[in-house]
């Protein structure tokens, strides 16, 4: 009489297969998370990108009027008024902790940074 498959893990072969399956599942989950985070990150950058014609100065002033701290990366030596924006990227939020009550604190965003790359 031949043994029948009960679907249960009965030996080291089954454990190896289960480990491989778990590893594949984890890699799939990590890959999906990376794709999602990339899409979210790109959406944030796209919202801050300059829209329409204008100088680098116009773009910088627009971002500053929205409360952003702008860090300019310049490629070239011409005056900023002669530069074109080649990219805009969200930077980090700078936060502070405010006291709450006698023992607690609450974090708040002090300002957000934006990196603007210009070519002159």
C-alpha positions in Angstrom: 0.0 0.0 0.0 1.4 3.4 -1.0 1.4 6.3 1.5 -1.2 9.0 0.9 -0.6 12.7 0.9 -2.4 14.3 3.9 -1.3 17.8 3.1 0.6 18.0 6.4 4.3 18.8 6.7 5.9 15.6 7.8 9.6 16.1 7.2 12.6 18.3 6.5 11.6 18.4 2.8 8.3 20.0 3.7 10.1 22.5 6.0 12.4 23.6 3.2 9.5 24.1 0.9 7.6 26.1 3.6 10.7 28.2 4.2 11.0 28.9 0.4 7.4 29.8 0.2 7.6 32.1 3.2 10.7 33.8 1.7 8.9 34.3 -1.7 5.9 35.8 0.1 8.1 38.1 2.1 10.0 39.2 -1.0 6.7 39.8 -2.9 5.4 41.9 0.0 8.7 44.0 0.1 8.6 44.5 -3.6 5.0 45.6 -3.5 5.7 48.1 -0.7 8.7 49.5 -2.6 6.5 50.1 -5.7 3.8 51.8 -3.6 6.3 54.0 -1.7 7.9 55.0 -5.1 4.5 56.0 -6.5 3.7 58.0 -3.4 7.1 59.7 -3.4 6.8 60.6 -7.1 3.3 62.0 -6.5 4.7 64.3 -3.8 7.4 65.6 -6.2 5.0 66.0 -9.1 2.8 68.3 -6.9 5.7 70.6 -6.2 7.0 70.7 -9.7 6.8 74.0 -11.5 3.8 74.4 -13.8 4.1 76.4 -17.0 6.7 78.8 -18.1 8.6 80.9 -15.7 12.1 81.6 -14.4 13.9 79.8 -11.6 13.2 82.8 -9.5 9.5 82.5 -10.1 9.5 78.9 -9.1 11.6 79.6 -5.9 9.3 82.5 -4.9 6.2 80.3 -5.5 7.5 77.6 -3.3 8.6 80.0 -0.6 5.1 81.6 -0.6 3.7 78.2 0.3 5.9 78.1 3.4 8.7 75.9 2.0 12.4 76.3 2.7 14.0 76.1 -0.7 17.5 74.7 -1.2 18.9 75.6 -4.7 21.3 73.3 -6.5 22.8 75.3 -9.3 24.5 73.8 -12.4 26.4 76.6 -14.1 27.5 80.1 -13.2 25.0 82.5 -14.8 22.8 84.7 -12.6 19.7 82.9 -11.2 17.5 85.1 -13.4 18.9 83.3 -16.4 18.5 79.8 -15.0 15.9 77.2 -15.9 14.5 74.7 -13.4 15.5 71.1 -14.2 13.9 69.4 -11.2 12.1 69.9 -7.9 12.2 67.4 -5.1 10.6 67.3 -1.7 13.1 67.3 1.2 12.6 66.5 4.8 10.2 68.1 7.3 12.0 69.8 10.2 10.1 69.2 13.4 10.1 70.4 17.0 8.5 69.0 20.1 6.1 71.2 22.1 5.4 70.5 25.7 1.9 69.2 26.5 0.8 69.1 30.1 3.5 68.4 32.7 5.0 65.2 31.3 4.1 65.0 27.6 5.1 66.5 24.3 3.7 66.7 20.8 5.7 66.8 17.6 4.9 69.5 15.0 6.3 70.4 11.6 8.4 73.6 11.9 9.0 73.8 8.1 9.4 71.6 5.0 12.3 71.7 2.6 12.3 71.5 -1.2 15.3 71.0 -3.4 15.3 73.0 -6.7 17.9 72.1 -9.3 18.6 74.8 -11.8 20.7 74.9 -15.0 22.3 78.2 -16.0 
